[in-house]
Amino acid sequence: MTVLFTQVRVRGFRSLVDVTLRPGELTALVGEARSGKSNLLAAIRALVDPGSPAPAATDLSVEGDGRMHLEGVLADGGRLRVAGTPPGLDVRRDGTPPVVFLPAGLRSGRVMAGRPREPRSAPARIAAAVREAASNTHGGSDAAFAGALVGGIESCVEAGVTGTLVLIEEPELFLRPHTQRYLYRLLRELASAGNQVLYSTHAPAFLNVARVEEFALLRRPADGRTKIRQPAPLDPTEAFRVMSEFDAERGELFLSRAAVLVEGRTEQLVLPFVFLALGHDVDREAISVVECGGKSNIPLFVEVCRAVGVPHLVVHDRDAPAGARPSTAERALNALIARTAGRERTVVLEPDFEGVAGLRGNRHKPERAWTRFRSLTPDAVPAPLRRVVELAVSLARAG
């Protein structure tokens, strides 16, 4: 793995009172709006790019000591630094790599901040793609300029550009899902060719669930200070299972405030109606109801949620009526789920979801459940499902 920076520490810059990032060759910044993702990219650009605007007094953290300190550790041991009280800053940028900064606010026009200095550099190639997009569409459109970003990155990959730091805000803007996936592959190729790529995103297409160590999860709790969590790599066996089990829909949980992990499609279809009946909207609360493809997969999804710090709870069948013992295999699986998720975050449905929901028979189960629950009234919500809603909303709002 080739990296240009091994560590970036930011103190006293906007919401970044004191955070440290250890980027890999590719790093995805994940978090809600106003969690500090853009602030972090802006701080890194201010540290490395001589062409960036100098930090101003308005960039100082409200809770800081009136000074900012931006420091980067290069792979060769060199250090970059921007420190002091604006406008009197001590700036040391010896050994700074070339940098490309692609902010979201310029995606429908210039695309790239700053101007290229070297004719064959990554900035020059992206600028050429933007000029071509503008000329081909008589002034350009949002989609055309977003496509120019893709074309520019494609040109960098084809030309074998190396040694460049690439910073991108929301690469998914104005791109169809297919193009998002293609751009993600291009960014991976660019990073593996000897560049370093950091981007903020709200799109599952830009998150490789088998490589959670590439995530930097940003949270901004009630104290207003951005915090960063970088997960450890998954066990190789788990990584393969995660890659095979997670699609874009399941990958949404990485962007949620809380996740409700359920066995299958029926529960996933029904639970949003239960939330609505009790006065809550899962989308407004940023709660993901994730079907795990069967009860046996739930512990894997719990481990992933724990690795990336997503609050979660589990809903699963007991698979035996009250007073009866489940089979040996079911008892073992129920116990494993309880140990993995914690009993306080596990809701066991007795004997199963169908019994709690009042559904009989297995034919057309999702369709019948959807028909029954879409007009659910508050007083008709079964107690176990009411508990699911209360727990999930509490978890989502606690963060």
DRENDO-1510 file (C-alpha; in Angstrom, 1 decimal, always signed):
<recs>
REC; n; res; u; v; w
REC; 1; MET; +0.0; +0.0; +0.0 .
REC; 2; THR; +1.3; +3.5; -0.9 .
REC; 3; VAL; +0.3; +6.5; +1.1 .
REC; 4; LEU; +1.4; +10.1; +1.0 .
REC; 5; PHE; +0.2; +11.0; +4.5 .
REC; 6; THR; +0.2; +8.6; +7.4 .
REC; 7; GLN; -1.5; +11.0; +9.9 .
REC; 8; VAL; -3.3; +14.3; +9.9 .
REC; 9; ARG; -4.0; +16.1; +13.2 .
REC; 10; VAL; -6.3; +19.1; +13.2 .
REC; 11; ARG; -6.9; +21.4; +16.3 .
REC; 12; GLY; -8.9; +24.5; +16.6 .
REC; 13; PHE; -10.3; +24.5; +13.0 .
REC; 14; ARG; -14.1; +25.1; +12.9 .
REC; 15; SER; -15.8; +22.1; +14.5 .
REC; 16; LEU; -12.5; +20.2; +14.6 .
REC; 17; VAL; -11.5; +21.1; +18.2 .
REC; 18; ASP; -9.0; +18.2; +18.2 .
REC; 19; VAL; -9.2; +15.2; +15.8 .
REC; 20; THR; -6.7; +12.9; +14.3 .
REC; 21; LEU; -7.1; +11.0; +11.0 .
REC; 22; ARG; -4.9; +8.1; +9.9 .
REC; 23; PRO; -5.7; +7.9; +6.2 .
REC; 24; GLY; -4.9; +4.9; +4.0 .
REC; 25; GLU; -4.5; +5.0; +0.3 .
REC; 26; LEU; -8.2; +5.4; +0.0 .
REC; 27; THR; -10.4; +6.8; +2.8 .
REC; 28; ALA; -14.1; +7.4; +2.9 .
REC; 29; LEU; -15.4; +10.1; +5.3 .
REC; 30; VAL; -18.9; +9.1; +6.4 .
REC; 31; GLY; -21.3; +11.0; +8.6 .
REC; 32; GLU; -24.4; +13.1; +8.7 .
REC; 33; ALA; -24.6; +16.6; +7.4 .
REC; 34; ARG; -22.7; +19.1; +9.6 .
REC; 35; SER; -20.7; +16.2; +11.2 .
REC; 36; GLY; -17.4; +17.8; +10.1 .
REC; 37; LYS; -16.5; +16.0; +6.8 .
REC; 38; SER; -16.2; +19.1; +4.7 .
REC; 39; ASN; -14.3; +20.9; +7.6 .
REC; 40; LEU; -11.8; +18.0; +7.6 .
REC; 41; LEU; -11.2; +18.1; +3.9 .
REC; 42; ALA; -10.9; +21.9; +4.0 .
REC; 43; ALA; -8.3; +21.6; +6.8 .
REC; 44; ILE; -6.3; +19.1; +4.9 .
REC; 45; ARG; -6.3; +21.3; +1.8 .
REC; 46; ALA; -5.3; +24.3; +3.9 .
REC; 47; LEU; -2.4; +22.2; +5.2 .
REC; 48; VAL; -1.1; +20.9; +1.9 .
REC; 49; ASP; -2.2; +23.3; -0.9 .
REC; 50; PRO; -0.2; +26.5; -1.4 .
REC; 51; GLY; -2.9; +27.7; -3.7 .
REC; 52; SER; -5.7; +27.4; -1.1 .
REC; 53; PRO; -7.1; +30.5; +0.7 .
REC; 54; ALA; -5.2; +31.0; +4.0 .
REC; 55; PRO; -7.3; +30.1; +7.0 .
REC; 56; ALA; -9.1; +33.2; +8.5 .
REC; 57; ALA; -10.1; +34.1; +12.0 .
REC; 58; THR; -13.6; +32.9; +11.2 .
REC; 59; ASP; -12.1; +29.4; +10.8 .
REC; 60; LEU; -11.1; +29.2; +14.4 .
REC; 61; SER; -13.0; +26.8; +16.7 .
REC; 62; VAL; -15.4; +28.6; +19.0 .
REC; 63; GLU; -14.3; +26.4; +21.9 .
REC; 64; GLY; -10.6; +26.6; +21.1 .
REC; 65; ASP; -7.8; +28.8; +22.6 .
REC; 66; GLY; -7.7; +31.2; +19.7 .
REC; 67; ARG; -5.1; +29.3; +17.8 .
REC; 68; MET; -5.3; +26.6; +15.1 .
REC; 69; HIS; -2.8; +23.8; +14.5 .
REC; 70; LEU; -2.8; +21.7; +11.4 .
REC; 71; GLU; -0.1; +19.0; +11.1 .
REC; 72; GLY; +0.5; +16.3; +8.6 .
REC; 73; VAL; +3.0; +13.4; +8.9 .
REC; 74; LEU; +4.3; +12.3; +5.5 .
REC; 75; ALA; +5.1; +8.7; +4.7 .
REC; 76; ASP; +8.8; +9.6; +4.6 .
REC; 77; GLY; +8.7; +11.1; +8.1 .
REC; 78; GLY; +8.4; +14.7; +6.9 .
REC; 79; ARG; +6.0; +17.0; +8.6 .
REC; 80; LEU; +3.8; +19.8; +7.3 .
REC; 81; ARG; +2.4; +22.5; +9.6 .
REC; 82; VAL; +0.0; +25.4; +9.6 .
REC; 83; ALA; -0.2; +26.9; +13.1 .
REC; 84; GLY; -1.0; +30.1; +14.9 .
REC; 85; THR; -3.7; +32.8; +15.0 .
REC; 86; PRO; -4.9; +34.1; +11.7 .
REC; 87; PRO; -3.6; +36.0; +9.9 .
REC; 88; GLY; -0.3; +35.4; +11.6 .
REC; 89; LEU; +0.2; +31.7; +10.7 .
REC; 90; ASP; +3.4; +29.7; +10.7 .
REC; 91; VAL; +3.3; +27.7; +7.5 .
REC; 92; ARG; +5.7; +24.9; +6.7 .
REC; 93; ARG; +5.0; +22.9; +3.5 .
REC; 94; ASP; +8.3; +21.4; +2.5 .
REC; 95; GLY; +7.7; +18.1; +0.7 .
REC; 96; THR; +4.0; +18.8; +0.0 .
REC; 97; PRO; +2.6; +16.5; -2.7 .
REC; 98; PRO; +0.5; +17.8; -5.6 .
REC; 99; VAL; -3.2; +18.2; -4.5 .
REC; 100; VAL; -6.5; +18.1; -6.3 .
REC; 101; PHE; -9.5; +19.5; -4.4 .
REC; 102; LEU; -13.0; +18.8; -5.9 .
REC; 103; PRO; -15.6; +20.6; -3.6 .
REC; 104; ALA; -19.3; +19.9; -3.9 .
REC; 105; GLY; -20.0; +23.6; -4.4 .
REC; 106; LEU; -18.2; +23.6; -7.7 .
REC; 107; ARG; -19.6; +20.4; -9.2 .
REC; 108; SER; -22.0; +22.2; -11.5 .
REC; 109; GLY; -19.3; +24.5; -13.0 .
REC; 110; ARG; -15.5; +24.6; -12.5 .
REC; 111; VAL; -15.5; +21.2; -10.6 .
REC; 112; MET; -12.0; +21.8; -9.3 .
REC; 113; ALA; -10.7; +24.4; -6.9 .
REC; 114; GLY; -7.5; +26.2; -7.9 .
REC; 115; ARG; -5.7; +26.2; -11.2 .
REC; 116; PRO; -3.3; +23.5; -12.6 .
REC; 117; ARG; +0.4; +24.4; -12.7 .
REC; 118; GLU; +1.8; +21.4; -14.5 .
REC; 119; PRO; +0.4; +20.5; -18.0 .
REC; 120; ARG; +0.3; +16.8; -17.5 .
REC; 121; SER; -0.7; +16.8; -13.8 .
REC; 122; ALA; -3.9; +15.4; -12.4 .
REC; 123; PRO; -5.4; +19.0; -12.0 .
REC; 124; ALA; -4.6; +19.7; -15.7 .
REC; 125; ARG; -6.3; +16.5; -16.9 .
REC; 126; ILE; -9.4; +17.2; -14.9 .
REC; 127; ALA; -9.5; +20.8; -16.1 .
REC; 128; ALA; -9.2; +19.6; -19.7 .
REC; 129; ALA; -12.2; +17.2; -19.1 .
REC; 130; VAL; -14.2; +20.2; -17.7 .
REC; 131; ARG; -13.4; +22.4; -20.7 .
REC; 132; GLU; -14.5; +19.6; -23.1 .
REC; 133; ALA; -17.8; +19.1; -21.2 .
REC; 134; ALA; -18.5; +22.8; -21.4 .
REC; 135; SER; -17.8; +23.0; -25.1 .
REC; 136; ASN; -19.8; +19.8; -25.9 .
REC; 137; THR; -22.9; +21.0; -24.2 .
REC; 138; HIS; -22.8; +24.8; -25.1 .
REC; 139; GLY; -21.9; +25.9; -21.6 .
REC; 140; GLY; -22.4; +22.7; -19.7 .
REC; 141; SER; -25.0; +21.2; -17.3 .
REC; 142; ASP; -24.8; +19.8; -13.8 .
REC; 143; ALA; -24.7; +16.2; -15.2 .
REC; 144; ALA; -22.1; +17.2; -17.8 .
REC; 145; PHE; -19.7; +18.7; -15.3 .
REC; 146; ALA; -20.2; +15.7; -13.0 .
REC; 147; GLY; -19.4; +13.6; -15.9 .
REC; 148; ALA; -16.3; +15.7; -16.5 .
REC; 149; LEU; -15.1; +14.7; -13.0 .
REC; 150; VAL; -15.4; +11.1; -14.0 .
REC; 151; GLY; -13.6; +11.7; -17.3 .
REC; 152; GLY; -10.9; +13.6; -15.6 .
REC; 153; ILE; -10.3; +10.8; -13.1 .
REC; 154; GLU; -10.4; +8.3; -15.9 .
REC; 155; SER; -7.7; +10.3; -17.8 .
REC; 156; CYS; -5.5; +10.3; -14.7 .
REC; 157; VAL; -5.8; +6.5; -14.4 .
REC; 158; GLU; -5.0; +5.9; -18.0 .
REC; 159; ALA; -2.0; +8.3; -17.9 .
REC; 160; GLY; -0.6; +6.6; -14.8 .
REC; 161; VAL; -0.6; +9.7; -12.7 .
REC; 162; THR; +1.1; +9.1; -9.3 .
REC; 163; GLY; +2.1; +11.0; -6.1 .
REC; 164; THR; -1.1; +13.1; -6.0 .
REC; 165; LEU; -3.4; +13.8; -3.1 .
REC; 166; VAL; -7.0; +13.8; -4.3 .
REC; 167; LEU; -9.7; +15.3; -2.0 .
REC; 168; ILE; -13.4; +15.0; -3.1 .
REC; 169; GLU; -16.6; +16.2; -1.5 .
REC; 170; GLU; -19.6; +13.9; -2.4 .
REC; 171; PRO; -18.3; +12.3; -5.7 .
REC; 172; GLU; -21.8; +10.9; -6.2 .
REC; 173; LEU; -23.4; +14.3; -7.0 .
REC; 174; PHE; -25.4; +14.4; -10.3 .
REC; 175; LEU; -24.3; +10.8; -11.2 .
REC; 176; ARG; -26.6; +7.9; -12.0 .
REC; 177; PRO; -26.0; +4.7; -9.8 .
REC; 178; HIS; -24.1; +2.9; -12.6 .
REC; 179; THR; -21.7; +5.9; -13.0 .
REC; 180; GLN; -21.3; +6.1; -9.2 .
REC; 181; ARG; -20.1; +2.5; -9.2 .
REC; 182; TYR; -17.8; +3.1; -12.1 .
REC; 183; LEU; -16.3; +6.2; -10.5 .
REC; 184; TYR; -15.7; +4.3; -7.3 .
REC; 185; ARG; -13.7; +1.7; -9.2 .
REC; 186; LEU; -11.7; +4.5; -10.9 .
REC; 187; LEU; -10.9; +6.0; -7.5 .
REC; 188; ARG; -9.7; +2.6; -6.3 .
REC; 189; GLU; -7.5; +2.3; -9.3 .
REC; 190; LEU; -6.1; +5.8; -8.9 .
REC; 191; ALA; -5.3; +5.1; -5.2 .
REC; 192; SER; -3.7; +1.8; -5.9 .
REC; 193; ALA; -1.4; +3.4; -8.6 .
REC; 194; GLY; +0.5; +5.4; -6.0 .
REC; 195; ASN; -1.9; +8.3; -5.2 .
REC; 196; GLN; -3.9; +9.0; -2.0 .
REC; 197; VAL; -7.7; +9.6; -2.3 .
REC; 198; LEU; -9.9; +11.0; +0.5 .
REC; 199; TYR; -13.6; +11.7; -0.1 .
REC; 200; SER; -16.8; +12.4; +1.8 .
REC; 201; THR; -19.9; +10.6; +0.8 .
REC; 202; HIS; -23.6; +9.8; +1.5 .
REC; 203; ALA; -23.8; +7.1; -1.1 .
REC; 204; PRO; -23.4; +3.3; -0.4 .
REC; 205; ALA; -21.8; +2.9; -3.8 .
REC; 206; PHE; -18.7; +4.5; -2.5 .
REC; 207; LEU; -18.4; +2.3; +0.6 .
REC; 208; ASN; -16.6; -1.1; +0.4 .
REC; 209; VAL; -18.3; -3.0; +3.2 .
REC; 210; ALA; -15.5; -5.6; +3.1 .
REC; 211; ARG; -12.9; -2.9; +3.9 .
REC; 212; VAL; -14.4; -1.1; +6.9 .
REC; 213; GLU; -10.8; +0.0; +7.8 .
REC; 214; GLU; -11.1; +2.5; +4.9 .
REC; 215; PHE; -14.0; +4.2; +6.7 .
REC; 216; ALA; -13.6; +7.3; +8.8 .
REC; 217; LEU; -16.9; +7.8; +10.6 .
REC; 218; LEU; -17.5; +11.3; +11.8 .
REC; 219; ARG; -20.0; +12.2; +14.5 .
REC; 220; ARG; -20.8; +15.6; +16.0 .
REC; 221; PRO; -22.6; +15.0; +19.3 .
REC; 222; ALA; -24.4; +17.5; +21.5 .
REC; 223; ASP; -21.1; +19.2; +22.5 .
REC; 224; GLY; -20.5; +20.3; +18.9 .
REC; 225; ARG; -17.1; +18.7; +18.7 .
REC; 226; THR; -16.4; +16.5; +15.7 .
REC; 227; LYS; -15.2; +13.0; +16.7 .
REC; 228; ILE; -13.6; +10.4; +14.3 .
REC; 229; ARG; -13.8; +6.6; +14.5 .
REC; 230; GLN; -11.7; +4.4; +12.2 .
REC; 231; PRO; -12.7; +0.7; +12.4 .
REC; 232; ALA; -10.2; -2.1; +12.5 .
REC; 233; PRO; -10.1; -4.5; +9.5 .
REC; 234; LEU; -12.6; -7.4; +9.6 .
REC; 235; ASP; -11.3; -10.9; +9.9 .
REC; 236; PRO; -10.6; -12.2; +6.4 .
REC; 237; THR; -13.3; -14.8; +6.6 .
REC; 238; GLU; -15.8; -12.2; +7.9 .
REC; 239; ALA; -14.7; -9.8; +5.1 .
REC; 240; PHE; -15.6; -12.3; +2.4 .
REC; 241; ARG; -19.0; -13.0; +4.0 .
REC; 242; VAL; -19.7; -9.3; +4.3 .
REC; 243; MET; -18.8; -8.7; +0.7 .
REC; 244; SER; -21.2; -11.5; -0.4 .
REC; 245; GLU; -24.1; -10.5; +1.8 .
REC; 246; PHE; -24.1; -6.7; +1.5 .
REC; 247; ASP; -25.6; -4.9; -1.4 .
REC; 248; ALA; -26.3; -1.2; -1.8 .
REC; 249; GLU; -29.6; -1.4; +0.1 .
REC; 250; ARG; -28.0; -3.1; +3.1 .
REC; 251; GLY; -25.0; -0.8; +2.8 .
REC; 252; GLU; -27.4; +2.0; +3.8 .
REC; 253; LEU; -26.9; +1.1; +7.4 .
REC; 254; PHE; -23.5; +2.7; +7.4 .
REC; 255; LEU; -25.2; +6.0; +6.8 .
REC; 256; SER; -28.0; +5.6; +9.4 .
REC; 257; ARG; -28.4; +6.9; +12.9 .
REC; 258; ALA; -29.6; +3.5; +14.0 .
REC; 259; ALA; -30.2; +0.1; +12.4 .
REC; 260; VAL; -32.9; -2.5; +13.1 .
REC; 261; LEU; -31.6; -5.9; +12.0 .
REC; 262; VAL; -34.4; -8.3; +11.0 .
REC; 263; GLU; -34.5; -11.8; +9.6 .
REC; 264; GLY; -36.3; -11.3; +6.3 .
REC; 265; ARG; -38.2; -9.3; +3.8 .
REC; 266; THR; -41.6; -9.4; +5.5 .
REC; 267; GLU; -40.3; -7.7; +8.6 .
REC; 268; GLN; -38.5; -5.2; +6.5 .
REC; 269; LEU; -41.7; -4.3; +4.7 .
REC; 270; VAL; -43.9; -4.2; +7.7 .
REC; 271; LEU; -41.9; -2.3; +10.4 .
REC; 272; PRO; -42.0; +1.1; +8.7 .
REC; 273; PHE; -45.8; +1.0; +9.0 .
REC; 274; VAL; -45.4; +0.1; +12.7 .
REC; 275; PHE; -43.2; +3.2; +13.1 .
REC; 276; LEU; -45.8; +5.4; +11.3 .
REC; 277; ALA; -48.6; +4.0; +13.4 .
REC; 278; LEU; -46.7; +5.2; +16.5 .
REC; 279; GLY; -46.0; +8.6; +15.1 .
REC; 280; HIS; -42.5; +8.1; +13.7 .
REC; 281; ASP; -41.0; +8.0; +10.2 .
REC; 282; VAL; -38.0; +5.7; +9.7 .
REC; 283; ASP; -36.6; +8.0; +7.0 .
REC; 284; ARG; -37.0; +11.2; +9.0 .
REC; 285; GLU; -35.3; +9.5; +12.0 .
REC; 286; ALA; -32.6; +8.0; +9.6 .
REC; 287; ILE; -33.3; +4.5; +10.9 .
REC; 288; SER; -32.5; +1.7; +8.5 .
REC; 289; VAL; -34.5; -1.5; +8.7 .
REC; 290; VAL; -32.1; -4.1; +7.4 .
REC; 291; GLU; -33.1; -7.6; +6.4 .
REC; 292; CYS; -30.2; -9.9; +7.0 .
REC; 293; GLY; -31.1; -12.7; +4.7 .
REC; 294; GLY; -32.0; -15.1; +7.5 .
REC; 295; LYS; -31.6; -15.5; +11.2 .
REC; 296; SER; -28.2; -17.2; +10.9 .
REC; 297; ASN; -26.8; -14.0; +9.3 .
REC; 298; ILE; -27.8; -11.7; +12.1 .
REC; 299; PRO; -24.6; -12.1; +14.2 .
REC; 300; LEU; -22.5; -11.1; +11.2 .
REC; 301; PHE; -24.5; -7.9; +10.7 .
REC; 302; VAL; -24.2; -7.2; +14.4 .
REC; 303; GLU; -20.4; -7.5; +14.2 .
REC; 304; VAL; -20.3; -5.1; +11.2 .
REC; 305; CYS; -22.5; -2.5; +13.1 .
REC; 306; ARG; -20.3; -2.8; +16.1 .
REC; 307; ALA; -17.1; -2.4; +14.0 .
REC; 308; VAL; -18.3; +0.9; +12.5 .
REC; 309; GLY; -20.1; +2.2; +15.5 .
REC; 310; VAL; -23.7; +2.2; +14.2 .
REC; 311; PRO; -26.3; +1.9; +17.0 .
REC; 312; HIS; -28.4; -1.2; +16.4 .
REC; 313; LEU; -31.0; -3.6; +17.7 .
REC; 314; VAL; -32.0; -7.1; +16.6 .
REC; 315; VAL; -35.5; -8.5; +16.0 .
REC; 316; HIS; -35.8; -12.3; +15.6 .
REC; 317; ASP; -38.1; -15.2; +16.0 .
REC; 318; ARG; -37.9; -17.5; +19.0 .
REC; 319; ASP; -39.1; -20.3; +16.8 .
REC; 320; ALA; -41.1; -21.9; +19.6 .
REC; 321; PRO; -44.3; -21.0; +21.4 .
REC; 322; ALA; -44.4; -20.0; +25.0 .
REC; 323; GLY; -43.7; -22.9; +27.3 .
REC; 324; ALA; -42.0; -25.0; +24.6 .
REC; 325; ARG; -38.3; -25.4; +24.1 .
REC; 326; PRO; -36.9; -24.5; +20.7 .
REC; 327; SER; -34.8; -27.1; +18.9 .
REC; 328; THR; -31.2; -27.5; +20.0 .
REC; 329; ALA; -30.0; -25.6; +16.9 .
REC; 330; GLU; -32.5; -22.8; +17.5 .
REC; 331; ARG; -31.5; -22.5; +21.2 .
REC; 332; ALA; -27.8; -22.3; +20.2 .
REC; 333; LEU; -28.5; -19.6; +17.6 .
REC; 334; ASN; -30.8; -17.6; +19.9 .
REC; 335; ALA; -28.1; -17.6; +22.6 .
REC; 336; LEU; -25.4; -16.6; +20.0 .
REC; 337; ILE; -27.5; -13.6; +18.9 .
REC; 338; ALA; -28.2; -12.6; +22.6 .
REC; 339; ARG; -24.4; -12.7; +23.3 .
REC; 340; THR; -23.5; -10.8; +20.2 .
REC; 341; ALA; -26.1; -8.1; +20.3 .
REC; 342; GLY; -26.8; -7.9; +24.0 .
REC; 343; ARG; -30.1; -8.9; +25.5 .
REC; 344; GLU; -31.0; -5.3; +26.1 .
REC; 345; ARG; -30.9; -4.7; +22.4 .
REC; 346; THR; -32.6; -7.9; +21.3 .
REC; 347; VAL; -36.4; -8.3; +20.8 .
REC; 348; VAL; -37.4; -11.9; +20.5 .
REC; 349; LEU; -40.8; -12.6; +18.9 .
REC; 350; GLU; -42.7; -15.5; +20.3 .
REC; 351; PRO; -43.3; -17.8; +18.7 .
REC; 352; ASP; -42.3; -15.9; +15.6 .
REC; 353; PHE; -43.2; -12.8; +13.6 .
REC; 354; GLU; -46.3; -14.4; +12.0 .
REC; 355; GLY; -47.6; -15.2; +15.5 .
REC; 356; VAL; -47.1; -11.7; +16.8 .
REC; 357; ALA; -48.6; -10.1; +13.6 .
REC; 358; GLY; -51.6; -12.4; +13.5 .
REC; 359; LEU; -50.7; -13.9; +10.1 .
REC; 360; ARG; -51.6; -17.5; +9.3 .
REC; 361; GLY; -49.9; -19.6; +6.7 .
REC; 362; ASN; -46.8; -19.0; +4.6 .
REC; 363; ARG; -48.3; -18.4; +1.2 .
REC; 364; HIS; -47.8; -14.8; -0.1 .
REC; 365; LYS; -46.6; -13.8; +3.4 .
REC; 366; PRO; -44.9; -10.5; +2.5 .
REC; 367; GLU; -47.9; -9.3; +0.4 .
REC; 368; ARG; -50.4; -10.3; +3.2 .
REC; 369; ALA; -48.3; -8.6; +5.9 .
REC; 370; TRP; -48.0; -5.4; +3.8 .
REC; 371; THR; -51.8; -5.3; +3.2 .
REC; 372; ARG; -52.5; -5.9; +6.9 .
REC; 373; PHE; -50.0; -3.4; +8.4 .
REC; 374; ARG; -50.2; -0.4; +5.9 .
REC; 375; SER; -53.4; +0.8; +7.7 .
REC; 376; LEU; -52.3; -0.1; +11.2 .
REC; 377; THR; -53.7; +2.0; +14.1 .
REC; 378; PRO; -51.7; +2.8; +17.3 .
REC; 379; ASP; -53.9; +0.6; +19.5 .
REC; 380; ALA; -53.4; -2.4; +17.2 .
REC; 381; VAL; -49.6; -2.4; +17.4 .
REC; 382; PRO; -48.4; -5.6; +19.2 .
REC; 383; ALA; -46.4; -5.0; +22.3 .
REC; 384; PRO; -43.2; -6.5; +21.1 .
REC; 385; LEU; -43.2; -4.4; +17.9 .
REC; 386; ARG; -44.0; -1.3; +20.0 .
REC; 387; ARG; -40.8; -2.1; +22.0 .
REC; 388; VAL; -38.9; -2.3; +18.7 .
REC; 389; VAL; -40.0; +1.2; +17.8 .
REC; 390; GLU; -39.2; +2.7; +21.2 .
REC; 391; LEU; -35.7; +1.2; +21.3 .
REC; 392; ALA; -34.9; +2.2; +17.7 .
REC; 393; VAL; -36.0; +5.8; +18.1 .
REC; 394; SER; -34.2; +6.1; +21.4 .
REC; 395; LEU; -30.9; +4.8; +19.8 .
REC; 396; ALA; -31.3; +7.1; +16.8 .
REC; 397; ARG; -31.9; +10.2; +18.9 .
REC; 398; ALA; -29.2; +9.4; +21.5 .
REC; 399; GLY; -26.4; +10.0; +18.9 .
</recs>
